[in-house]
């Protein structure tokens, strides 16, 4: 492959971009009302309060969470504007929690699921724009025939898909970070013919703007500021020039521009910053520090052991990357290493080599940043999947084009070799698409089939993010007088309550469970995560002696087991009465 970045015809650029957008949107836009994740009910509640605060001009109340989740709450706000614009001004005041919101919406004749689905559409649109911006920035560094297949393959990562079509911040944060990092790479490494004159400075400011929006999505995105500083430092090291004037001109000044752009966009898009910027910043720093050092006081599951997230070993995120990646991604990283050391044509190009180094540095240092946190979950590390995914797909494309330059002994190869890159890329797309199809619609339940898939992951990772609970609701709705039935489940609010016509009771996870909560209960769901951690062991022990009325199985794993409480025997109730604390038993642990 030549070391130039020739300008293709305009129609090819537009056709490639249009095809890439279709590939990105297709798996993210189907059956948006099929199921909800645990977090979406919570963030729909926060979006409602954000929207209400805007309507009352009480901008201080647009601070809802320390995350802070602002771009996502804007998406939720647009959902309310479409589905229930009156919410901002009918006198209900601020609502206490998501369950109160659900009851209020029901009284108003509004289906909360419609609000989530519409919010999802705005999230998908936002994330699609970010992905296309990342692709556009990559074109500053890569030729069309490289950038298009690289991003096409990257868009079909099931784990990436699972986090970029829902009302949740991790995928959105990663998308903003990815754009910011690529803009910084283009600012530093793009040749003059692709980034002429003033555009280079614009890319620097754009990187800061996207970084600021990433921070507004979720606080760990502050990493992109450190990443920008790191790349500027690497440039100084390469130049062997640490003269104060050089440091000021080539490191301090660009970093100041980046930071200014980020601060401006944070203030503009978060109304809470308009009225109390110091207080808001202090609260975020205080709460983030607390979460960093203390985490959350509940049990998770990793590698066969139940423990709090801060007790997970240092290699948790290495495990999670391998398990959450597709075979194409993992093998592609090997191809990238081979392309690097064998100096295949694509990897001879200075912008490509520098881009690869930048993405590897991002993956390494972001993993280290998240590794010191007290709470570890695999989705927190999604930016690493984008950074290493880009390197991996570059490795595959380099290998595909290298194949066209390889000599083989059979006579027809000279005629066929020109088709080799397209054939290899088509096979890779088919392989990626097969993983997407195999896990539809529960993309978050994807785990690497080379390691045993979801069934193998059951012994390694804490499973379940609300998947399958909608099936429980649909089943119970088929029963006579479904509206009179009560069911208790972990993660009930949203994943189950939005789909069930009867009474949904959220099973305590962080709070103490009392015997009185079983009074009059018709059904109990045992969810996969609580089975793994043996949560509420007395109840699980009793129910294990009975056959579930319904089992929802996903990828070979029982995600939800529904038990009829009427099946319990007098002996079962005597055991529960003796072992489960009562509200009056203040001495119970």
LUMDREN-372863 format. One record per residue (C-alpha): x negated, y negated, z; residue in one letter; residue number from 1. Coordinates in nm, 4 decimals. Each point is the difference from the previous one (the first is absolute). Example, Ala and Ser with C-alpha at 12.3 -4.5 7.8 and 13.67 -1.06 7.14 Angstrom:
# residues 2
-1.2300	0.4500	0.7800	A	1
-0.1370	-0.3440	-0.0660	S	2
//
This chain:
# residues 589
0.0000	0.0000	0.0000	X	1
-0.1393	-0.3366	-0.0975	X	2
-0.0928	-0.2487	0.2683	X	3
0.2330	-0.2701	-0.1276	X	4
0.3554	-0.0869	0.0838	X	5
0.1504	-0.0614	-0.3423	X	6
0.3222	-0.1959	-0.0217	X	7
0.2781	0.2276	-0.1280	X	8
0.2882	-0.1319	-0.2012	X	9
0.2672	-0.1762	0.2006	X	10
0.2644	0.2604	-0.0749	X	11
-0.2179	0.2760	0.1401	X	12
-0.0487	-0.1962	0.3213	X	13
0.3716	-0.0565	0.0392	X	14
0.0885	0.3555	-0.0974	X	15
-0.2471	0.1434	0.2525	X	16
0.1296	-0.2312	0.2732	X	17
0.3626	0.0860	-0.0776	X	18
-0.0709	0.3737	0.0048	X	19
-0.1913	-0.0326	0.3259	X	20
0.2892	-0.1895	0.1578	X	21
0.2440	0.2735	-0.1051	X	22
-0.2260	0.2698	0.1443	X	23
-0.0258	-0.1953	0.3242	X	24
0.3723	-0.0709	0.0334	X	25
0.1485	0.3317	-0.1074	X	26
-0.0723	0.2130	0.3098	X	27
0.0683	-0.2972	0.2299	X	28
0.3410	-0.0958	-0.1376	X	29
0.1977	0.3241	0.0057	X	30
0.2604	0.0826	0.2684	X	31
-0.0890	-0.2905	0.2266	X	32
0.2909	0.0920	0.2274	X	33
-0.1074	0.3641	0.0350	X	34
-0.1574	-0.0292	0.3463	X	35
-0.1610	-0.2497	0.2378	X	36
-0.3225	0.0062	0.1952	X	37
-0.0215	-0.0579	0.3745	X	38
-0.1340	-0.3538	-0.0318	X	39
0.2562	-0.1339	-0.2450	X	40
0.2890	-0.0312	0.2424	X	41
-0.2290	-0.1883	0.2382	X	42
-0.1261	-0.2363	-0.2687	X	43
0.3471	-0.0590	-0.1393	X	44
0.0906	-0.1177	0.3487	X	45
-0.3013	-0.2340	0.0120	X	46
0.0825	-0.1260	-0.3500	X	47
0.3530	-0.0809	0.1154	X	48
-0.1293	-0.2050	0.2911	X	49
-0.2561	-0.1706	-0.2261	X	50
0.2800	-0.0932	-0.2410	X	51
0.2248	-0.1199	0.2817	X	52
-0.2825	-0.2172	0.1396	X	53
-0.0457	-0.1589	-0.3426	X	54
0.3723	-0.0716	-0.0187	X	55
-0.0035	-0.1656	0.3428	X	56
-0.3208	-0.1934	-0.0760	X	57
-0.1458	0.1603	0.3149	X	58
-0.3286	0.0766	-0.1673	X	59
-0.1728	0.1187	0.3175	X	60
0.2200	0.3105	-0.0150	X	61
-0.1482	0.1016	-0.3347	X	62
-0.2738	0.1494	0.2180	X	63
0.1504	0.3469	0.0406	X	64
-0.2964	0.2333	0.0419	X	65
-0.3738	-0.0336	0.0425	X	66
-0.0603	0.1973	-0.3213	X	67
0.1399	-0.2578	-0.1183	X	68
0.1809	0.1477	-0.3074	X	69
0.0925	-0.3374	-0.1483	X	70
0.0029	0.0838	-0.3769	X	71
0.2080	0.3067	0.0751	X	72
0.2472	-0.2008	0.2100	X	73
0.0328	-0.2407	-0.2924	X	74
0.0968	0.3028	-0.2119	X	75
0.2534	0.0988	0.2650	X	76
0.1284	-0.3573	0.0047	X	77
0.0605	0.0143	-0.3744	X	78
0.1869	0.3237	0.0634	X	79
0.2329	-0.1844	0.2377	X	80
0.0384	-0.2867	-0.2474	X	81
0.1239	0.2486	-0.2593	X	82
0.2089	0.2317	0.2182	X	83
0.1107	-0.2048	0.3003	X	84
-0.0981	-0.3699	-0.0263	X	85
0.2561	-0.0968	0.2654	X	86
-0.2098	0.1682	0.2678	X	87
-0.1975	-0.3178	0.0595	X	88
0.2939	-0.2091	0.1126	X	89
0.2959	0.1885	0.1505	X	90
-0.0909	-0.0653	0.3620	X	91
-0.1230	0.3410	0.1152	X	92
-0.3261	-0.1407	0.1479	X	93
-0.3147	0.2146	0.0154	X	94
0.0745	0.3714	0.0406	X	95
-0.1723	0.2145	0.2589	X	96
-0.1219	0.2915	-0.2080	X	97
0.0642	0.2071	-0.3096	X	98
0.2871	0.1952	0.1535	X	99
0.1792	-0.3248	0.0844	X	100
-0.0618	-0.1195	-0.3560	X	101
0.1434	0.3258	-0.1369	X	102
0.3194	-0.0375	0.2022	X	103
0.0314	-0.3651	-0.1020	X	104
-0.0390	0.0822	-0.3686	X	105
0.2588	0.2767	0.0324	X	106
0.2451	-0.2479	0.1548	X	107
-0.0618	-0.2323	-0.2948	X	108
0.0594	0.2790	-0.2521	X	109
-0.3617	-0.0073	-0.1237	X	110
-0.1901	0.3215	-0.0688	X	111
-0.3517	-0.0405	0.1447	X	112
-0.1279	0.2478	-0.2559	X	113
0.0878	-0.2479	-0.2765	X	114
-0.2137	-0.2613	0.1749	X	115
-0.2979	0.2355	0.0215	X	116
0.0328	0.1095	-0.3622	X	117
0.0123	-0.3590	-0.1227	X	118
-0.2946	-0.0859	0.2227	X	119
-0.1856	0.2949	-0.1505	X	120
0.0608	-0.1387	-0.3478	X	121
-0.1637	-0.3285	0.0962	X	122
-0.2904	0.1905	0.1594	X	123
-0.0465	0.2064	-0.3154	X	124
0.0027	-0.3126	-0.2156	X	125
-0.2535	-0.1667	0.2280	X	126
-0.2291	0.3034	0.0069	X	127
0.0296	0.0476	-0.3770	X	128
-0.1125	-0.3587	-0.0577	X	129
-0.2955	0.0596	0.2315	X	130
-0.0967	0.3180	-0.1820	X	131
0.0122	-0.1733	-0.3363	X	132
-0.2077	-0.2864	0.1392	X	133
-0.2567	0.2553	0.1145	X	134
-0.0014	0.1477	-0.3495	X	135
-0.0381	-0.3470	-0.1554	X	136
-0.2969	-0.0712	0.2264	X	137
-0.1579	0.3323	-0.0895	X	138
0.0070	-0.1085	-0.3635	X	139
-0.2536	-0.2676	0.0921	X	140
-0.2405	0.2833	0.0765	X	141
0.1173	0.2953	-0.2091	X	142
0.0964	0.0515	-0.3649	X	143
0.3622	0.0793	-0.0788	X	144
-0.0639	0.3656	-0.0795	X	145
-0.1454	0.0415	0.3489	X	146
0.2241	-0.2224	0.2122	X	147
0.3313	0.1299	-0.1380	X	148
-0.0562	0.3719	0.0716	X	149
-0.1702	-0.0744	0.3327	X	150
0.3000	-0.1931	0.1283	X	151
0.2475	0.2383	-0.1573	X	152
-0.1531	0.2919	0.1905	X	153
-0.0265	-0.2038	0.3187	X	154
0.3676	-0.0972	-0.0123	X	155
0.0983	0.3680	0.0125	X	156
-0.1538	0.0786	0.3381	X	157
0.2924	0.1402	0.2066	X	158
-0.1297	-0.1486	0.3254	X	159
-0.0292	-0.3426	-0.1637	X	160
0.3498	0.0341	-0.1470	X	161
0.1434	0.0942	0.3399	X	162
-0.1076	-0.3314	0.1524	X	163
0.0799	-0.2399	-0.2844	X	164
0.3749	0.0358	-0.0519	X	165
0.1264	-0.0197	0.3583	X	166
0.0666	-0.2802	0.2511	X	167
-0.3287	0.0454	0.1825	X	168
-0.3272	-0.1937	0.0066	X	169
-0.2909	0.2438	-0.0453	X	170
0.0322	0.0413	-0.3766	X	171
0.0697	-0.3690	-0.0445	X	172
-0.3017	-0.0964	0.2104	X	173
-0.2193	0.2369	-0.2007	X	174
0.1258	-0.1480	-0.3278	X	175
-0.0808	-0.3558	0.1093	X	176
-0.3414	0.1142	0.1228	X	177
-0.0713	0.1809	-0.3263	X	178
0.0805	-0.3091	-0.2056	X	179
-0.2090	-0.2187	0.2304	X	180
-0.2996	0.2331	-0.0200	X	181
0.0196	0.0300	-0.3781	X	182
0.0277	-0.3781	-0.0342	X	183
-0.3136	-0.0362	0.2127	X	184
-0.1790	0.2609	-0.2112	X	185
0.1039	-0.1790	-0.3200	X	186
-0.1189	-0.3325	0.1439	X	187
-0.3430	0.1469	0.0694	X	188
-0.0535	0.2596	-0.2724	X	189
0.2099	-0.0777	-0.3077	X	190
-0.2048	-0.1085	-0.3035	X	191
0.0346	-0.3592	-0.1197	X	192
0.1880	0.1006	-0.3146	X	193
0.2897	0.1391	0.2078	X	194
-0.0036	-0.2658	0.2740	X	195
-0.1062	-0.3308	-0.1515	X	196
-0.0602	-0.3259	0.1877	X	197
0.2607	-0.1072	0.2545	X	198
0.1669	0.3416	0.0066	X	199
-0.2723	0.1383	0.2243	X	200
0.0809	-0.2469	0.2756	X	201
0.3709	0.0695	-0.0505	X	202
-0.0655	0.3700	0.0557	X	203
-0.1682	-0.0782	0.3316	X	204
0.2980	-0.2043	0.1174	X	205
0.2373	0.2677	-0.1302	X	206
-0.1856	0.2640	0.2010	X	207
0.0514	-0.2088	0.3123	X	208
0.3665	-0.0533	-0.0823	X	209
0.0612	0.3716	-0.0385	X	210
-0.2022	0.0685	0.3123	X	211
0.2157	-0.2440	0.1952	X	212
0.3173	0.1716	-0.1191	X	213
-0.1556	0.3324	0.0966	X	214
-0.0607	-0.1307	0.3514	X	215
0.3609	-0.1174	0.0104	X	216
0.0985	0.3574	-0.0861	X	217
-0.2101	0.1655	0.2664	X	218
-0.2824	-0.1256	0.2181	X	219
-0.2643	0.2611	-0.1020	X	220
-0.0127	-0.1720	-0.3411	X	221
-0.2305	-0.2552	0.1662	X	222
-0.2600	0.2484	-0.1230	X	223
0.0093	-0.1600	-0.3451	X	224
-0.1573	-0.3149	0.1469	X	225
-0.2833	0.2131	0.1348	X	226
-0.0172	0.1784	-0.3354	X	227
-0.0383	-0.3303	-0.1846	X	228
-0.2786	-0.1010	0.2354	X	229
-0.1669	0.3369	-0.0439	X	230
-0.0053	-0.0262	-0.3805	X	231
-0.1403	-0.3528	0.0216	X	232
-0.2707	0.1258	0.2345	X	233
-0.0828	0.2851	-0.2379	X	234
-0.0444	-0.2551	-0.2781	X	235
-0.2497	-0.1940	0.2109	X	236
-0.1914	0.3185	0.0773	X	237
-0.0136	0.0884	-0.3701	X	238
-0.1367	-0.3464	-0.0785	X	239
-0.2531	0.0091	0.2863	X	240
0.0821	-0.3649	0.0601	X	241
0.0930	-0.1081	0.3524	X	242
-0.0878	-0.3660	-0.0370	X	243
0.2530	-0.2040	0.2033	X	244
0.1198	-0.1793	-0.3108	X	245
0.0586	0.3285	-0.1792	X	246
0.1812	0.1513	0.2976	X	247
0.2243	-0.3056	0.0231	X	248
0.0738	-0.0126	-0.3722	X	249
0.0381	0.3730	-0.0722	X	250
0.1393	0.1375	0.3265	X	251
0.1288	-0.2540	0.2528	X	252
0.1805	-0.2268	-0.2486	X	253
0.1777	0.2845	-0.1871	X	254
0.1008	0.1588	0.3285	X	255
0.1409	-0.3327	0.1182	X	256
0.2053	-0.0303	-0.3211	X	257
0.1272	0.3560	0.0490	X	258
0.0958	-0.0693	0.3617	X	259
0.1701	-0.3295	-0.0837	X	260
0.2143	0.1662	-0.2661	X	261
0.0974	0.2759	0.2447	X	262
0.0907	-0.2434	0.2789	X	263
0.2093	-0.2158	-0.2329	X	264
0.2061	0.2922	-0.1275	X	265
0.0523	0.1342	0.3540	X	266
0.1379	-0.3356	0.1115	X	267
0.2147	-0.0485	-0.3104	X	268
0.1713	0.3411	0.0064	X	269
0.0518	0.0416	0.3753	X	270
0.2397	-0.2588	0.1439	X	271
-0.1051	0.0843	0.3576	X	272
-0.3360	-0.1548	-0.0844	X	273
0.1728	-0.3275	-0.0873	X	274
0.1111	-0.0580	0.3592	X	275
-0.2615	0.1725	0.2184	X	276
-0.3106	0.1056	-0.1926	X	277
-0.2196	0.0261	0.3108	X	278
0.2519	0.2001	0.1999	X	279
0.0742	0.2375	-0.2877	X	280
-0.3679	0.0625	-0.0640	X	281
-0.0639	0.0584	0.3713	X	282
0.2853	0.2501	0.0258	X	283
-0.1213	0.1963	-0.3017	X	284
-0.3573	0.0135	0.1255	X	285
0.1099	0.0988	0.3499	X	286
0.2398	0.2738	-0.1070	X	287
-0.2311	0.1328	-0.2730	X	288
-0.2840	0.0240	0.2506	X	289
0.2268	0.1861	0.2397	X	290
0.1054	0.2453	-0.2706	X	291
-0.3606	0.0393	-0.1103	X	292
-0.1135	0.0963	0.3496	X	293
0.3071	0.1663	0.1512	X	294
0.2109	0.1319	-0.2877	X	295
0.3497	0.1334	0.0717	X	296
0.0813	0.2312	0.2854	X	297
0.1404	0.3000	-0.1836	X	298
-0.1292	0.3335	-0.1139	X	299
-0.0972	0.0809	-0.3579	X	300
-0.1422	0.3133	-0.1581	X	301
-0.3293	0.0641	-0.1757	X	302
-0.1922	0.3173	-0.0814	X	303
0.2094	0.2193	0.2272	X	304
-0.0259	-0.2310	0.3024	X	305
0.2617	-0.2315	0.1493	X	306
-0.1568	-0.3288	0.1069	X	307
0.0392	-0.3757	-0.0107	X	308
-0.1303	-0.1650	-0.3159	X	309
-0.2969	-0.1519	0.1828	X	310
-0.1167	0.3513	0.0889	X	311
-0.0289	0.1114	-0.3617	X	312
-0.3582	0.0729	-0.1083	X	313
-0.2111	-0.2290	-0.2191	X	314
0.0568	0.2142	-0.3090	X	315
0.3803	-0.0395	0.0036	X	316
0.0034	-0.2366	-0.2976	X	317
-0.2403	0.2185	-0.1980	X	318
0.2342	0.2935	0.0514	X	319
0.3019	-0.2072	-0.0919	X	320
-0.1598	-0.1293	-0.3211	X	321
-0.0824	0.3505	-0.1207	X	322
0.3416	0.1373	0.0927	X	323
0.1949	-0.2913	-0.1463	X	324
-0.1914	-0.0193	-0.3298	X	325
0.0796	0.1980	-0.3121	X	326
-0.2455	0.2523	-0.1467	X	327
-0.0485	-0.2425	-0.2900	X	328
-0.1197	-0.2693	0.2400	X	329
-0.2405	0.2206	0.1928	X	330
-0.1525	0.1561	-0.3105	X	331
-0.0175	-0.3448	-0.1593	X	332
-0.2217	-0.1205	0.2846	X	333
-0.2405	0.2802	-0.0854	X	334
0.0126	-0.1059	-0.3647	X	335
-0.0731	-0.3591	0.1044	X	336
-0.3054	0.1126	0.1974	X	337
-0.1228	0.1970	-0.2993	X	338
0.0655	-0.2948	-0.2333	X	339
-0.1916	-0.2284	0.2345	X	340
-0.3115	0.2126	0.0340	X	341
-0.0005	0.1230	-0.3600	X	342
0.0665	-0.3571	-0.1162	X	343
0.2756	0.0890	-0.2401	X	344
0.0886	-0.2794	-0.2401	X	345
0.2784	-0.1606	0.2022	X	346
-0.2068	0.0042	0.3176	X	347
-0.2928	-0.1704	-0.1716	X	348
0.1963	-0.3247	-0.0111	X	349
-0.0994	-0.2409	0.2763	X	350
0.3581	-0.1205	0.0757	X	351
0.1185	0.3605	0.0369	X	352
-0.2861	0.0989	0.2292	X	353
0.0548	-0.3066	0.2166	X	354
0.3742	0.0630	0.0101	X	355
-0.0615	0.3573	0.1133	X	356
-0.2367	-0.1190	0.2733	X	357
0.2568	-0.2569	0.1153	X	358
0.2771	0.2599	0.0220	X	359
-0.2240	0.2449	0.1863	X	360
-0.0936	-0.2713	0.2486	X	361
0.3665	-0.0871	0.0453	X	362
0.0893	0.3645	0.0645	X	363
-0.2841	0.0485	0.2464	X	364
0.0481	-0.3119	0.2077	X	365
0.3797	0.0044	0.0034	X	366
-0.0108	0.3592	0.1230	X	367
-0.2404	-0.1086	0.2740	X	368
0.2281	-0.2916	0.0899	X	369
0.3077	0.2217	0.0300	X	370
-0.1973	0.2726	0.1752	X	371
-0.0650	-0.2192	0.3030	X	372
0.3716	-0.0639	0.0478	X	373
0.1858	0.1723	0.2838	X	374
0.2858	0.1176	-0.2229	X	375
-0.0836	0.2040	-0.3092	X	376
0.2459	0.0984	-0.2706	X	377
-0.0878	0.1127	-0.3504	X	378
0.2027	-0.2701	-0.1743	X	379
-0.2042	-0.2719	0.1728	X	380
-0.2919	0.0928	-0.2255	X	381
0.1833	-0.0353	-0.3331	X	382
-0.2356	-0.2802	-0.1223	X	383
-0.2789	0.2584	-0.0054	X	384
0.2074	0.2182	-0.2309	X	385
0.0205	-0.2873	-0.2482	X	386
-0.3697	-0.0841	0.0195	X	387
-0.1214	0.3593	-0.0332	X	388
0.2783	0.0792	-0.2453	X	389
-0.1339	-0.2690	-0.2309	X	390
-0.3510	0.1486	0.0221	X	391
0.1380	0.3487	-0.0587	X	392
0.1959	-0.0931	-0.3097	X	393
-0.3013	-0.1882	-0.1372	X	394
-0.1896	0.3262	0.0415	X	395
0.2601	0.1903	-0.1976	X	396
0.0134	-0.2544	-0.2813	X	397
-0.3811	-0.0055	-0.0158	X	398
0.0026	0.3792	-0.0264	X	399
0.2664	-0.0077	-0.2721	X	400
-0.2003	-0.2378	-0.2168	X	401
-0.3238	0.1796	0.0765	X	402
0.1588	0.3168	-0.1361	X	403
0.0436	-0.1728	-0.3352	X	404
-0.3782	-0.0572	-0.0133	X	405
-0.0874	0.3577	0.0923	X	406
-0.1222	0.2325	-0.2724	X	407
0.1529	0.3452	-0.0363	X	408
-0.1015	0.2743	-0.2374	X	409
0.3336	0.0714	-0.1696	X	410
0.0434	-0.1743	-0.3322	X	411
0.3393	-0.1613	0.0569	X	412
-0.1143	-0.1905	0.3101	X	413
-0.1180	-0.2997	-0.2030	X	414
0.3561	-0.0455	-0.1257	X	415
0.1650	0.0654	0.3369	X	416
-0.2238	-0.1907	0.2386	X	417
0.1631	-0.3349	-0.0770	X	418
0.3190	0.1366	0.1574	X	419
-0.1736	0.1380	0.3100	X	420
0.0439	-0.3081	0.2248	X	421
0.3715	-0.0297	-0.0770	X	422
0.0510	0.3732	0.0583	X	423
-0.1827	-0.0030	0.3338	X	424
0.1933	-0.3053	0.1187	X	425
0.3313	0.1534	-0.1103	X	426
-0.0779	0.3157	0.1985	X	427
-0.0875	-0.2081	0.3067	X	428
0.3220	-0.1999	-0.0275	X	429
0.1956	0.3248	-0.0237	X	430
-0.1774	0.1342	0.3086	X	431
0.0727	-0.3163	0.1987	X	432
0.3608	-0.0063	-0.1187	X	433
0.0445	0.3633	0.1016	X	434
-0.0898	-0.0881	0.3591	X	435
0.2511	-0.2852	-0.0047	X	436
0.2755	0.2223	-0.1382	X	437
-0.0784	0.2773	0.2490	X	438
0.0437	-0.2333	0.2980	X	439
0.2971	-0.2057	-0.1244	X	440
0.1793	-0.1615	0.1801	X	441
-0.2057	0.0456	0.3162	X	442
-0.3305	-0.1410	-0.1223	X	443
-0.1218	-0.0624	0.3544	X	444
0.0206	0.3750	0.0615	X	445
-0.2745	0.0533	-0.2595	X	446
-0.3199	0.1745	0.1085	X	447
-0.2797	0.1348	-0.2154	X	448
0.1028	0.3392	-0.1426	X	449
-0.3653	0.1092	-0.0080	X	450
0.0131	-0.0039	0.3819	X	451
0.3390	0.1652	0.0365	X	452
0.2352	-0.2885	-0.0702	X	453
0.2618	-0.1059	0.2529	X	454
0.0139	0.3488	0.1494	X	455
-0.3723	-0.0083	0.0734	X	456
0.0234	-0.3560	0.1316	X	457
0.2535	0.1126	0.2613	X	458
-0.2920	0.1313	0.2069	X	459
-0.2084	-0.3139	-0.0497	X	460
0.2122	-0.3182	-0.0155	X	461
0.3045	-0.1428	0.1723	X	462
0.2734	0.0463	-0.2603	X	463
0.3272	-0.1734	-0.0629	X	464
0.0927	-0.3609	-0.0713	X	465
0.3766	0.0444	-0.0132	X	466
0.0052	0.2322	-0.3022	X	467
0.2883	0.2465	0.0027	X	468
0.2136	-0.1712	0.2643	X	469
0.2296	-0.1329	-0.2721	X	470
0.0754	0.3648	-0.0847	X	471
0.1096	0.0537	0.3603	X	472
0.2337	-0.2970	-0.0302	X	473
0.1422	0.1233	-0.3315	X	474
0.0622	0.3459	0.1493	X	475
0.1787	-0.1352	0.3071	X	476
0.2137	-0.2271	-0.2176	X	477
0.1546	0.3109	-0.1590	X	478
0.1496	0.1067	0.3329	X	479
0.3590	-0.0828	0.0971	X	480
0.0220	-0.3160	0.2117	X	481
-0.3652	-0.0779	-0.0673	X	482
0.0571	-0.3479	0.1437	X	483
0.0585	0.1587	0.3422	X	484
-0.3210	0.2056	-0.0009	X	485
-0.3051	-0.1107	0.1964	X	486
-0.3553	0.0992	-0.0881	X	487
-0.3291	-0.0781	0.1703	X	488
-0.3264	-0.0130	-0.1913	X	489
-0.3449	-0.1404	0.0142	X	490
-0.0317	-0.2904	-0.2487	X	491
0.3791	-0.0124	-0.0236	X	492
0.0368	-0.3703	-0.0686	X	493
-0.0152	-0.0452	-0.3771	X	494
-0.1072	0.3395	-0.1360	X	495
0.3077	0.1687	0.1524	X	496
0.2369	-0.2733	0.1161	X	497
0.0218	-0.1652	-0.3437	X	498
0.1233	0.3298	-0.1496	X	499
0.2234	0.1409	0.2735	X	500
0.3581	-0.1134	0.0583	X	501
0.0134	0.1070	0.3649	X	502
-0.1868	-0.1056	0.3120	X	503
-0.3784	0.0068	-0.0252	X	504
-0.2042	-0.0011	0.3198	X	505
-0.3697	-0.0796	-0.0137	X	506
-0.1981	0.2557	0.1998	X	507
-0.2476	-0.1714	0.2332	X	508
-0.3624	0.0219	-0.1089	X	509
-0.1770	-0.2478	0.2229	X	510
0.2669	-0.0152	0.2726	X	511
0.1016	0.2648	0.2533	X	512
0.2672	0.2465	-0.1099	X	513
0.2866	0.0628	0.2466	X	514
0.2335	0.2949	0.0403	X	515
0.3031	-0.2322	-0.0145	X	516
-0.0840	-0.0786	-0.3644	X	517
0.1040	0.3537	-0.0898	X	518
0.3515	-0.0509	0.1327	X	519
0.2574	0.0345	-0.2781	X	520
-0.2663	0.0411	-0.2683	X	521
0.1069	0.2086	-0.3002	X	522
-0.3268	0.0519	-0.1870	X	523
-0.3725	-0.0314	0.0574	X	524
-0.2719	-0.0336	-0.2668	X	525
-0.3490	0.1294	0.0656	X	526
-0.2322	-0.1834	-0.2375	X	527
-0.3324	0.1282	-0.1264	X	528
-0.2148	-0.2536	0.1867	X	529
0.1527	0.0813	0.3376	X	530
-0.0462	0.3713	-0.0627	X	531
-0.3687	-0.0623	-0.0637	X	532
-0.0422	-0.2026	0.3203	X	533
0.2437	0.2110	0.2051	X	534
0.1946	-0.3132	0.0851	X	535
0.2778	0.0573	0.2589	X	536
-0.1180	0.3621	0.0517	X	537
0.2962	0.1064	0.2148	X	538
0.2481	-0.0794	-0.2763	X	539
-0.2162	0.1597	-0.2673	X	540
-0.0382	0.3146	0.2094	X	541
0.3758	0.0366	0.0369	X	542
0.0804	-0.0716	-0.3644	X	543
-0.2712	0.2374	-0.1212	X	544
0.2173	0.2821	0.1321	X	545
0.2761	-0.0863	-0.2478	X	546
0.0257	-0.0046	-0.3766	X	547
0.0165	-0.3483	-0.1501	X	548
0.3170	-0.0774	-0.1875	X	549
-0.1981	-0.1830	-0.2690	X	550
-0.3686	-0.0012	-0.0949	X	551
-0.1396	-0.2679	-0.2332	X	552
-0.3174	0.1318	-0.1585	X	553
-0.2438	-0.2205	-0.1928	X	554
-0.2961	0.1502	-0.1831	X	555
0.0242	0.3173	0.2061	X	556
0.0226	-0.1733	0.3406	X	557
0.3096	-0.0238	0.2193	X	558
0.0337	-0.3761	0.0426	X	559
0.3372	-0.0049	0.1762	X	560
0.1857	0.2716	0.1916	X	561
0.3589	-0.0753	0.1014	X	562
0.1398	0.1792	0.3066	X	563
0.3605	0.0092	0.1205	X	564
0.0062	-0.0753	0.3720	X	565
0.3124	0.2155	0.0272	X	566
-0.2227	0.3046	-0.0528	X	567
-0.1810	-0.0563	0.3290	X	568
0.0850	0.2523	0.2712	X	569
0.0752	-0.0759	0.3668	X	570
-0.3490	0.1263	0.0799	X	571
-0.1448	-0.2505	-0.2475	X	572
0.1852	-0.2863	0.1670	X	573
-0.1093	0.1157	0.3447	X	574
-0.3631	-0.0039	-0.1160	X	575
0.0337	-0.3467	-0.1496	X	576
0.1754	-0.1310	0.3104	X	577
-0.2880	0.1285	0.2112	X	578
-0.2866	-0.1223	-0.2216	X	579
0.1128	-0.3193	-0.1734	X	580
-0.0117	-0.3109	0.2245	X	581
0.3182	-0.1840	0.0911	X	582
0.0390	-0.3765	0.0092	X	583
0.0387	0.0162	0.3786	X	584
-0.3230	0.1989	0.0408	X	585
-0.2473	-0.2861	0.0418	X	586
-0.2749	0.2398	0.1079	X	587
-0.0019	0.1825	-0.3338	X	588
-0.3234	-0.0458	-0.1987	X	589
//
